Amino acid sequence: MGELMTVKDYAQQIAEAIATVVKIDVEIADHNLMRIAGTGRYHKGVGQSMDRQGYVYQEVLRTGHQFVIETPGIHPLCAPCKARGNCSEKYEVVSPINVDDKAVGAIGLICFTEAQAKLIQENQHSYLIFLTKMAETIALKMKEQEFLAGLVSANHYLNSIIDCLEEGLITVDLEGNVLHYNQAAKRMFSGNLLTPKSQLKSLFSAQIVSDILGVGNNIDEVIEREVHIETKKNRVQMVLRALPIDSAEGVKSIGITLRPIDEIGRIVHRLSLQDAGYTIDDFLGVSDTIHQVRERAKEVAVSKSTVLIRGESGTGKEMLARSIHNLSSRQQGMFVAINCTAIPETLLESELFGYEEGAFTGARKGGKIGKFELANKGTLFLDEIGDMPLFLQAKILRVLQERQIERVGGMAPIPVDVRVIAATHRNLEEMMAKGEFREDLYYRINVIPIDIKPLRERKEDLQVLCEHFIKDYNRQLNKDVQFMTEGFRKKLYDYTWPGNVRELQNIVEFAMNLAKDSTLTEDYLSPRLKTIEIQTNLNEFNLEKVERETILRCYQTFGTGVQGKEKAAKALGIGIATLYRKLARYNIE
């Protein structure tokens, strides 16, 4: 229920109008018996309480009905009044002001002369109707005021909600004139570019404006475009979405939303399965080498420097990269992985850097964002960087140095804040010697090297890895395997694991599918592990394997320092330079 006080100025106008017409004083009180309007001798009392004299008003407010006092000062209602028996009032007519069937105030005609009293007494019915209509007029004004206040409140609330949006929101009419925008949109544009008098053509290119305005011709039309906006700090890529705003009169305006592309990437990352991600504790193993890898990952996660992960295929290079990302301050950003060998050379550049509309035949309308932009504020994982073509290596080097990219077919540089983690199974030192890998890029990505040893060199990790995979496939396959026979375990230990952890997972999954009880036996092994004796005998005659193992034992015997290397070279009967080459060739540290 509204308060009569909110329309006190209007009530005073009504009181003065009535008094002017009927030549009788008027006073109006609210439900608290506060005089909010008055004429004549009551005018000075506006704003004062009537609780010690307005006994008729109290009764009207209590009953919600009109009341007539023909003998003020003598009437029973006047009993508590100090002026009883000596009242200056000659006649009173009081009517309630009802809102939603409840009295919120009262309006009264007060006579101070016998002539006034006689006039009202002779025309009492007409005055009662008149006073009722005046009361209804004030009540309607209250309802109107309440409705307008509700509109103002709702409008303020709606604007507050719109301003809370992270998306920029702009509405325009069908001619492209800006009607409204929220604070996010205001922040996106530099200077005073966006104002209530702005036009679309001052904000976007002619083609984008044409596409937006075209939405107004079809109620079902929705467009999405990628646009560039020059902010106060830099040039930002946005996803623009425009759709018609339907009304009772049809489409009269268009809504436009803007959201930074890197922000979309972060949302996708948080909601996607990869956000479950990996922690460094998921990088399983009990060997010293795995312990060292985990510790190194924790140390480098806080850094912004480039990381180079080296290891054979299947050792978990991408898992380690994701773990580093999830440990870092960039964990809310995207982790974007790209395998440099899985994408043809002709497409790799556009995948990494994106392209503008019309950059080449077949380029999609609106262009395409590249992996570097997608990973902005996050991490880009370049898997098998050793297989990247030389011309792209130069571009990658430039991005790492200048922190900006250029799309294929683009003219303006785009700043990016990306941490690069690279990985390879290849010997980059040998590739540099052959001119297959840029030396400057090698030193740029090899800032923080991390080596993951192959599984055959850390077989103490087999047990914990097997237990993890068994537990995982128990859940997936609805099995209850708890044990491995000694024969099953020995076959795993005797195998050389050319496919490393990925191959081990494959072997365990194969065995779990065949398992009929709670124990894995040799019968459940894949055929290639059952012929392990033949493989072992053949490996004994592999010269490279024998040489590597010999150098490794010698290297470990004499130590890793300069003097240790000199002693190792002497013991092997080779020069120190030859030893360095072989250490690099066999990836021995």
Number of C-alpha atoms within 10 A of each C-alpha: 11 15 16 25 20 14 19 21 12 17 27 20 14 20 23 21 14 19 19 13 8 14 13 21 22 29 26 30 31 24 20 14 23 20 26 24 28 26 23 13 10 16 17 11 17 19 16 14 16 18 13 10 15 17 17 22 29 20 16 21 26 13 13 20 15 21 18 18 19 18 15 22 22 16 13 11 17 20 13 12 16 12 15 16 14 11 15 13 18 19 22 21 23 27 29 31 32 20 20 10 8 15 21 24 30 27 28 25 24 23 24 15 13 12 11 17 20 15 13 23 17 10 11 15 11 12 17 19 12 14 22 19 14 19 25 17 16 23 24 15 17 24 18 13 16 17 13 12 12 12 12 12 12 12 12 12 12 12 14 13 11 17 18 13 13 15 20 24 23 22 21 23 20 18 13 19 16 20 17 17 22 20 18 19 21 18 13 22 16 14 11 8 14 21 13 11 10 17 19 21 14 12 15 15 12 12 9 19 16 14 15 28 20 18 22 25 12 11 13 10 13 16 14 17 16 21 17 15 18 13 13 11 8 11 14 18 19 21 16 22 17 24 23 28 18 14 9 6 6 11 17 16 22 24 21 21 18 24 21 20 21 22 19 16 22 23 15 15 21 17 11 11 9 13 19 11 17 19 16 20 9 13 17 16 19 15 14 12 15 18 14 14 18 22 12 15 22 16 13 19 19 14 14 15 17 20 25 26 24 23 21 19 18 19 21 19 27 19 16 23 29 26 23 28 30 24 19 20 15 22 21 18 26 29 28 20 18 18 15 19 15 11 13 9 16 8 10 20 21 20 19 23 24 24 23 22 16 15 17 11 7 8 14 13 12 15 19 18 19 20 22 27 26 26 26 24 23 28 29 26 26 22 24 21 23 23 19 20 17 14 11 14 19 14 16 21 18 14 19 20 10 10 16 17 23 18 23 21 15 17 9 11 12 19 18 21 17 25 24 23 27 25 27 20 21 18 16 21 18 14 14 14 11 10 11 16 23 22 14 12 16 17 12 18 22 18 12 17 15 21 21 18 18 20 23 18 12 15 19 15 18 21 15 13 20 20 15 15 18 24 15 14 18 17 11 9 11 9 18 17 18 13 14 18 11 12 13 19 16 12 16 21 15 15 19 18 19 15 17 19 21 15 16 20 19 14 20 20 21 14 19 24 13 12 18 13 12 13 15 24 16 18 13 20 21 14 10 10 18 16 12 16 13 9 15 13 10 10 14 10 10 10 10 11 13 13 12 17 13 12 21 16 11 18 24 13 13 17 14 13 10 11 11 16 20 20 18 25 21 13 13 14 10 12 12 16 11 11 20 13 13 15 16 15 15 16 17 14 10
